[in-house]
Amino acid sequence: MQFRTTILAGSLMALSLGLAGGSANAQGISIGPGGVQVDPGYRRGYDDRGPPRSELTRGEAARIARREGLVDVDGVDRRGPRLIVRGSDRRGDDISVVIDSRSGDVIDVRR
């Protein structure tokens, strides 16, 4: 009986050590303009993806807005960390696309 207790205690100890070590090696997945990438869970300024991305240009913002249905671009304005692309869709209706200037994510489409 003592032999089973020792094995059970050893198994529980190994399990707890394995679970404790798992959180230190956390990874994530980033989905952005460059596609799906594995985030190693640490930042050192530069990693395997190259230097940190700077803010989007007005041309890049216009291309992202065109994917959301904007045909004619009237203007691109910066409002803090966001870019607002104004224009019209294929029917001539006014449309504004709000884009995060760092990630390129579309935050809102206003028609």
N, C-alpha and C positions, 0 to 999 in steps of 0.2 A: 504494500500500500504506500509505503514511503517513496518507492521508486516512481510511482505514478504522480505523486504530489510534486516531486522534484522536476519531472518532465513538464508538468502543467505550469509550474512556476517559471521554469526556463522559457517555455513557449510564450507566456504572457509578457515576460521581460523583453524578449526579442521583438514581439509585436509592438510593444510600447516604444521601444527604441526606433523601430522602423517608422512608426507614425510620427514621432517627434522630428526625425530627420527629413521627412517628406516636405514639410512646410518651408524649410530653408532652401529647397531646390525648386521653388515654384516658377513655372513658366506661364506665358500667356500667348495669345494670338492677337495680332493687330490686323485690322482690315481697313485699308485706306486707299488713296489714289494709286499706290504702287502695287496693289493686290494684297493677298493674304501672306503675312509674314509671321514667323515665330519670334516672340519677344523673349529673350533669354532671362529676363527677370532682374537685370542689373543695368545700370547706366554708367558709362565712363566717359561721356562726351562723344566718343566715336565708337561704334560697334560695327558688326559685319554689314550693316546697311549703309554705311558711309556717314558723312557728317549730318548733324541734325538739320531737318528741313526748315528753311526760312519761310516767310509768309508768301502766299500765292501772289502772282502778278495779276494785273487786270485782265490780261489775255487768257490766262489759265482759268480765271473766274468766269469769263465769258464762255469758254468752251464747256465748263461744267454746267453753266446755266442753259446752254443749248441742248444738253442731254435731258434737261427737264422740260423742254418744250418751247423755249425762247427762240424766236427766229431772228428778229431785228433787235439789236442791242442799241439802246438809247444812251446808256451811261452806266458807269461802275463807280459806286461811292464806298468809302471806307467809314465804318462806324465802330470804332474801338476794335475788338478782335474779330469783327465780321465785315464781309463785303456784301453789298447789296447791288445786284445787277438788275437794271430796269430796262424794259423793252416791251415787245409785243409778240404774241404767238402767231401761228399760221392763219388764224381767223381775223387777226388785227386787234384782238383784245389785249389790254394792258396786263403785264405780268411782272412780278418782282420775285427774284430768287435770292434768298439770304444764305450765305455760305460762310463757314468757319474759315478764317484766313490762314490758320496754321495747318489744319488737317485736310481741308478741302471737302469736308462733309456738308451736305445740303441740310440746313437747319429748317427752312420753311420755304414754301412756294405760295405766293399770294397772287390770286387772279382777280 
